[in-house]
Amino acid sequence: MSWKRFDPRLSSRSVVIYFLIAQPMLVCVYYNYVSPSRTCVSHSAGLNRTGNKPTRAESAKLQQIDSDEIKRNESKAGASDPLHDAGKPNPNPGPNYTISYQKATPANYTDLFWTDSEGNCRGSSCKWPMMPGATRELVSSAPEPFEKIPLHFLENFKNPCWLRGQTDLNCLPYFYVLGMYKSGTSEIWDKIIAHPDVLSKVPKEPHWWGPRRNGYTFIPIHRTEILQARNHTGGKDDSSFEWCLNFYKASVVPELIKTKIATKERTDYYPKVFGEASVSTAYSIGRGWIETFPYAAEPPYTNADLMHALQPNAKFILMIRNPTKRADSFYWYLHNPGSADQWHERVVFYTKCFQKCIQDHNLRFCAYAADCPYDFIPNLQVGAYHVYIRDWMKVVPRDNFKVIRLEDWQADPVTTYRDLIDFLDLRKLSVEEENTILQRSPRNQNKRQHEQTKPETLKLLNDFYRPYNVELGKLMGDEKYNYPDYNG
């Protein structure tokens, strides 16, 4: 067709034909250069493939195709964020998770070791040999969690969770702050749970993995929450693993369920996590192992072995501080009013008692079971940091275990915090978010007025810890861990 200058004398038929040809071109220009969908398809034209005007049915079909194409392109334009579909209808919803509190019931866990006549495992006994580092002795020490914690957790939760039945959601912490006392654990905990992707509605120190599962029933803090979990469990103590699960169900698991988003694959995902911070977890293993293994030279297993076998991907954070300063701070924190003379007498008695224990047994035995007297929450022995750290490093991969000195946190909180967030695999924060979190008031600092500790008391403590500090520096491969004497 040859194009000529438009002549107003052309017939009306020619004008109609000219418009029908030009209209598809204008539509194409609009979609390519004006419309945000930026698409142009040949079937948008007002003519069908034969050059004739489409039928009503053909026209409706072509309009629907165009509409679908535009929607697809608009969807692609918004798909840069993998979670961009949050809030949109989900064609693949997961179950409506529920909270079901379980009673503690007597159980026979002999099936954990059940094999048939040919020596093949049967039932739950097939599971624990697949857990890292699990031994018959370790499983016997805590059969209930080995029975109830699965090999694999739900893939649509970042936090370790699993189902019992169709919808009953059970969860354990994603990370643990292990200790030590008066080493900044409250401060670190406060800054971690301030991260937008960490849930904060879990009380800081339930102490289940250490003291409570071994018979500890005292309630120094969180009385309401502890008694609530005890009531749900139905027992007079807190040793059942159901107490542990009920404790989290009553506090943080309902919040975790509310964090649901939809991924670009339009499936439900729960990206937030929660943690736990009980400083006793680092060292408190009870004394049952002494009765079970009366001839053992030292503990055959620790909480590190147990928790890594049950949660091989959990993150563990251990806070430490100059051990002399830590011990001094802890005494005055517990005793108000205290006495410098009484504190000196305790240090004299304890250091002599601990040295006698080492002569009768060995350092590792005494670090976990010193009878000076034995306490679920001991004072001085926990300053032999290298004993506990070595046990954790022996079984937990370094990518999942982190030691933080309070001194490093105080000297450079920004770098330490960024490193911690990276270790926990949490979202990197903006500078403004970091500043807001790090400017929060310090937590649980010992500001009580007390007498001045005697110089001879500090000397006894420095002498006591000095060889252990040397070993810690060797273990960590850094002399900064070889703490100098503290003189007040």
Backbone hydrogen bonds, N-H to C=O, Kabsch-Sander energy under -0.5 kcal/mol:
donor,donor_aa,acceptor,acceptor_aa,energy
10,L,7,D,-2.7
15,V,11,S,-1.6
16,V,12,S,-2.0
17,I,13,R,-2.0
18,Y,14,S,-2.6
19,F,15,V,-2.4
20,L,16,V,-2.2
21,I,17,I,-1.5
22,A,18,Y,-2.2
23,Q,19,F,-2.6
25,M,21,I,-0.7
26,L,22,A,-2.0
27,V,23,Q,-2.1
28,C,24,P,-2.2
29,V,25,M,-2.3
30,Y,26,L,-2.3
31,Y,27,V,-2.5
32,N,28,C,-2.1
33,Y,29,V,-2.2
34,V,30,Y,-2.3
35,S,30,Y,-2.9
38,R,35,S,-1.2
39,T,31,Y,-0.6
44,S,41,V,-1.9
45,A,42,S,-1.5
48,N,52,N,-2.8
51,G,48,N,-2.1
59,S,55,T,-2.7
60,A,56,R,-2.2
61,K,57,A,-2.1
62,L,58,E,-2.5
63,Q,59,S,-2.3
64,Q,60,A,-1.9
65,I,61,K,-2.1
66,D,62,L,-2.5
67,S,63,Q,-2.5
68,D,64,Q,-2.5
69,E,65,I,-2.3
70,I,66,D,-2.4
71,K,67,S,-2.1
72,R,68,D,-2.2
73,N,69,E,-2.1
74,E,70,I,-2.4
75,S,71,K,-2.2
76,K,72,R,-2.1
77,A,73,N,-2.0
78,G,74,E,-1.0
78,G,75,S,-0.6
79,A,76,K,-1.4
84,H,81,D,-2.1
86,A,83,L,-1.6
88,K,85,D,-2.4
92,N,266,R,-1.0
97,Y,95,P,-1.2
98,T,167,T,-2.5
100,S,98,T,-0.5
104,A,233,T,-2.9
105,T,103,K,-0.6
109,Y,107,A,-0.7
111,D,108,N,-0.5
112,L,109,Y,-1.8
113,F,110,T,-1.8
114,W,111,D,-1.2
116,D,120,N,-2.6
119,G,116,D,-2.1
122,R,114,W,-2.0
125,S,111,D,-0.7
125,S,122,R,-1.4
126,C,123,G,-1.7
127,K,124,S,-1.7
128,W,124,S,-0.9
130,M,127,K,-2.1
131,M,128,W,-1.8
134,A,131,M,-1.9
139,V,135,T,-2.7
140,S,136,R,-2.2
141,S,137,E,-1.2
142,A,138,L,-0.8
142,A,139,V,-0.9
146,F,142,A,-1.3
147,E,143,P,-2.0
148,K,144,E,-2.1
149,I,145,P,-2.6
154,L,161,C,-3.1
157,F,154,L,-1.1
158,K,270,Y,-2.3
159,N,272,K,-0.6
161,C,159,N,-0.7
162,W,170,N,-2.6
164,R,168,D,-2.1
168,D,164,R,-1.0
169,L,98,T,-2.5
169,L,167,T,-0.6
170,N,162,W,-2.8
172,L,160,P,-2.3
174,Y,274,F,-3.2
175,F,274,F,-0.7
176,Y,315,K,-2.5
177,V,276,E,-2.8
178,L,176,Y,-0.7
178,L,317,I,-3.4
179,G,317,I,-0.6
183,S,180,M,-1.1
188,I,184,G,-2.5
189,W,185,T,-2.7
190,D,186,S,-2.2
191,K,187,E,-1.8
192,I,188,I,-2.2
193,I,189,W,-2.5
194,A,190,D,-0.6
195,H,192,I,-1.9
198,V,195,H,-2.0
199,L,273,V,-3.2
202,V,200,S,-1.6
212,R,207,H,-2.8
213,R,208,W,-2.0
214,N,211,P,-1.4
215,G,212,R,-1.6
216,Y,211,P,-2.1
226,I,222,H,-2.5
227,L,223,R,-2.6
228,Q,224,T,-1.9
229,A,225,E,-2.3
230,R,226,I,-2.3
231,N,227,L,-2.4
232,H,228,Q,-2.3
233,T,229,A,-2.1
234,G,230,R,-2.1
235,G,230,R,-0.9
243,W,240,S,-0.9
244,C,240,S,-1.0
245,L,241,F,-2.1
246,N,242,E,-3.1
247,F,243,W,-2.2
248,Y,244,C,-1.4
249,K,245,L,-2.3
250,A,246,N,-2.2
251,S,248,Y,-0.7
252,V,248,Y,-1.4
253,V,248,Y,-2.3
256,L,252,V,-2.0
257,I,253,V,-2.0
258,K,254,P,-1.0
259,T,256,L,-1.5
260,K,257,I,-0.8
261,I,269,Y,-2.5
263,T,267,T,-2.2
264,K,82,P,-1.8
266,R,263,T,-2.2
268,D,92,N,-0.8
269,Y,261,I,-2.6
270,Y,156,N,-2.5
273,V,197,D,-1.9
276,E,175,F,-1.4
277,A,204,K,-1.6
278,S,177,V,-0.9
279,V,277,A,-0.5
281,T,278,S,-1.9
282,A,178,L,-1.1
282,A,279,V,-1.0
283,Y,280,S,-1.2
284,S,280,S,-2.9
285,I,283,Y,-0.9
290,I,287,R,-1.0
291,E,287,R,-1.1
292,T,288,G,-2.5
293,F,289,W,-2.6
296,A,293,F,-2.1
306,L,302,T,-2.0
307,M,303,N,-2.9
308,H,304,A,-2.0
309,A,305,D,-1.8
310,L,306,L,-1.8
311,Q,307,M,-2.8
314,A,311,Q,-1.8
315,K,174,Y,-1.6
316,F,400,N,-2.9
317,I,176,Y,-2.8
318,L,402,K,-3.0
319,M,179,G,-4.3
319,M,317,I,-0.5
320,I,404,I,-2.2
326,R,322,N,-2.7
327,A,323,P,-2.5
328,D,324,T,-2.2
329,S,325,K,-2.5
330,F,326,R,-2.4
331,Y,327,A,-2.1
332,W,328,D,-1.8
333,Y,329,S,-1.7
334,L,330,F,-1.9
335,H,331,Y,-1.9
336,N,334,L,-0.7
336,N,337,P,-0.5
343,W,339,S,-2.7
344,H,340,A,-2.0
345,E,341,D,-2.3
346,R,342,Q,-2.1
347,V,343,W,-2.0
348,V,344,H,-2.3
349,F,345,E,-2.4
350,Y,346,R,-3.0
351,T,347,V,-2.4
352,K,348,V,-1.7
353,C,349,F,-2.4
354,F,350,Y,-2.9
355,Q,351,T,-2.0
356,K,352,K,-2.0
357,C,353,C,-2.0
358,I,354,F,-2.1
359,Q,355,Q,-1.8
360,D,356,K,-1.8
361,H,357,C,-2.4
366,C,362,N,-2.2
367,A,363,L,-2.5
368,Y,364,R,-1.1
368,Y,365,F,-0.6
369,A,365,F,-1.5
370,A,366,C,-1.8
372,C,370,A,-1.1
372,C,373,P,-0.6
383,G,380,L,-2.1
384,A,381,Q,-2.0
385,Y,383,G,-1.9
387,V,384,A,-1.5
388,Y,384,A,-0.8
389,I,385,Y,-2.7
390,R,386,H,-2.1
391,D,387,V,-1.4
392,W,388,Y,-2.0
393,M,389,I,-3.0
394,K,390,R,-1.7
395,V,391,D,-0.7
395,V,392,W,-0.8
396,V,392,W,-2.7
400,N,397,P,-2.3
401,F,398,R,-0.8
402,K,316,F,-2.5
404,I,318,L,-2.5
406,L,320,I,-2.9
409,W,405,R,-1.9
410,Q,406,L,-2.6
411,A,407,E,-1.7
412,D,408,D,-2.3
416,T,412,D,-2.1
417,Y,413,P,-2.6
418,R,414,V,-2.5
419,D,415,T,-2.2
420,L,416,T,-2.0
421,I,417,Y,-2.7
422,D,418,R,-2.1
423,F,419,D,-2.2
424,L,420,L,-2.0
425,D,422,D,-1.2
426,L,421,I,-2.3
434,E,430,S,-2.6
435,N,431,V,-2.6
436,T,432,E,-2.1
437,I,433,E,-1.9
438,L,434,E,-3.1
439,Q,435,N,-1.6
440,R,437,I,-1.6
447,K,445,Q,-1.2
457,T,454,K,-0.6
458,L,454,K,-1.8
459,K,455,P,-2.1
460,L,456,E,-1.9
461,L,457,T,-2.1
462,N,458,L,-2.8
463,D,459,K,-2.6
464,F,460,L,-2.0
465,Y,461,L,-2.5
466,R,462,N,-1.9
468,Y,465,Y,-0.5
469,N,465,Y,-2.4
470,V,466,R,-1.9
471,E,467,P,-1.7
472,L,468,Y,-2.0
473,G,469,N,-2.3
474,K,470,V,-1.8
475,L,471,E,-2.5
476,M,472,L,-2.6
477,G,473,G,-1.0
478,D,473,G,-1.6
481,Y,478,D,-1.7
482,N,479,E,-1.6
483,Y,481,Y,-1.6
487,N,485,D,-0.5
